[in-house]
Amino acid sequence: MLEFSERPWGTYQVLHSNAFSQVKEITVKAGARLSYQTHEKRAEHWFITQGPAIVTIDGVTKTLQMGDSVDIAVGVAHRMAAPETNGVTFIEVQTGTYFGEDDIVRLEDDFGRN
């Protein structure tokens, strides 16, 4: 593990990082959700390892089960949410030119972050 971080919605840990990609394991607490956000410098691939998960991509919400995955292109608005009854864990594979946490444009956030 390269980095571990606790957030209001859950936790993430960086499992791999190089100049071209980064891999995180992300856990969202039951009833919590990530901010509705975009990235300018990276795309993401989400693979659900514990679910179900509620995913919103470009305004369309759907439920994903364990083993499902989804791709999010650069600049596309997206959000992951956990149902009230269970948490969600997923593997996030980022590809692009920059993977810093400051490449998050929050469109909506439950915790008042910009």
C-alpha positions as CSV (number, residue, x, y, z in Angstrom):
1,M,0.0,0.0,0.0
2,L,1.4,3.4,-1.1
3,E,-1.1,5.7,0.6
4,F,-4.2,5.4,2.9
5,S,-6.7,8.1,3.4
6,E,-9.9,8.4,5.5
7,R,-12.6,10.6,4.0
8,P,-16.1,11.6,5.3
9,W,-17.6,9.0,2.9
10,G,-15.2,6.1,3.6
11,T,-11.6,5.3,2.8
12,Y,-9.2,4.7,-0.1
13,Q,-5.8,3.2,-0.4
14,V,-3.4,3.5,-3.4
15,L,-2.2,0.1,-4.4
16,H,-0.1,1.0,-7.5
17,S,1.2,4.3,-9.0
18,N,3.4,5.2,-11.9
19,A,3.6,8.0,-14.6
20,F,0.8,6.4,-16.7
21,S,-1.7,4.9,-14.2
22,Q,-2.8,4.6,-10.6
23,V,-4.9,1.9,-8.9
24,K,-6.9,2.5,-5.7
25,E,-9.2,0.3,-3.6
26,I,-12.1,2.5,-2.4
27,T,-14.6,1.7,0.3
28,V,-17.8,3.8,0.6
29,K,-19.7,3.6,3.9
30,A,-23.3,2.4,3.9
31,G,-25.6,5.3,2.9
32,A,-22.7,7.6,1.9
33,R,-21.6,8.8,-1.6
34,L,-18.7,10.4,-3.3
35,S,-19.0,13.9,-4.7
36,Y,-20.5,14.3,-8.2
37,Q,-17.3,15.2,-10.0
38,T,-15.3,15.4,-13.1
39,H,-11.5,15.1,-13.9
40,E,-9.6,17.1,-16.5
41,K,-6.5,14.8,-16.7
42,R,-7.6,11.2,-16.1
43,A,-10.1,8.6,-17.0
44,E,-11.3,5.9,-14.6
45,H,-12.4,2.3,-14.7
46,W,-14.4,1.0,-11.7
47,F,-14.6,-2.7,-10.9
48,I,-17.1,-3.6,-8.1
49,T,-15.7,-6.0,-5.5
50,Q,-18.5,-5.6,-2.9
51,G,-21.9,-4.3,-3.7
52,P,-24.4,-3.5,-4.9
53,A,-23.3,0.0,-5.9
54,I,-25.3,2.9,-7.1
55,V,-23.3,4.7,-9.9
56,T,-24.2,7.9,-11.7
57,I,-22.4,8.7,-14.9
58,D,-23.3,11.8,-16.9
59,G,-26.7,12.1,-15.1
60,V,-27.7,8.4,-15.6
61,T,-28.0,6.3,-12.4
62,K,-27.8,2.5,-12.4
63,T,-27.1,-0.2,-9.9
64,L,-24.0,-2.4,-10.4
65,Q,-23.4,-5.7,-8.7
66,M,-20.2,-7.4,-7.6
67,G,-18.1,-8.2,-10.7
68,D,-19.6,-5.4,-12.8
69,S,-17.5,-2.6,-14.1
70,V,-17.9,0.7,-15.8
71,D,-15.6,3.2,-17.7
72,I,-15.6,6.9,-17.1
73,A,-14.0,9.1,-19.8
74,V,-12.0,12.3,-19.1
75,G,-14.4,15.2,-18.3
76,V,-17.5,13.0,-17.7
77,A,-19.5,13.7,-14.5
78,H,-19.6,10.7,-12.2
79,R,-20.5,9.5,-8.6
80,M,-20.4,6.3,-6.6
81,A,-22.9,5.7,-3.8
82,A,-23.6,2.9,-1.3
83,P,-27.1,1.9,-0.4
84,E,-28.2,2.5,3.2
85,T,-28.0,-1.3,3.8
86,N,-24.4,-2.0,2.8
87,G,-21.0,-0.4,2.0
88,V,-19.4,-0.6,-1.4
89,T,-15.8,-1.5,-2.3
90,F,-14.4,-1.1,-5.8
91,I,-11.1,-1.0,-7.6
92,E,-10.5,2.2,-9.5
93,V,-7.9,2.1,-12.3
94,Q,-6.9,5.7,-13.3
95,T,-5.2,6.4,-16.6
96,G,-4.1,9.8,-17.9
97,T,-1.4,12.4,-17.3
98,Y,-2.0,13.4,-13.7
99,F,-3.5,11.6,-10.7
100,G,-3.5,14.2,-7.9
101,E,-6.5,14.8,-5.7
102,D,-6.6,18.4,-6.9
103,D,-7.8,17.1,-10.3
104,I,-11.3,16.9,-8.9
105,V,-14.0,19.4,-10.1
106,R,-16.8,18.9,-7.6
107,L,-20.2,19.6,-9.1
108,E,-22.2,18.6,-6.0
109,D,-20.9,17.4,-2.6
110,D,-22.6,16.2,0.6
111,F,-19.8,17.5,2.8
112,G,-19.5,21.1,1.6
113,R,-16.2,20.6,-0.2
114,N,-15.3,22.6,-3.3
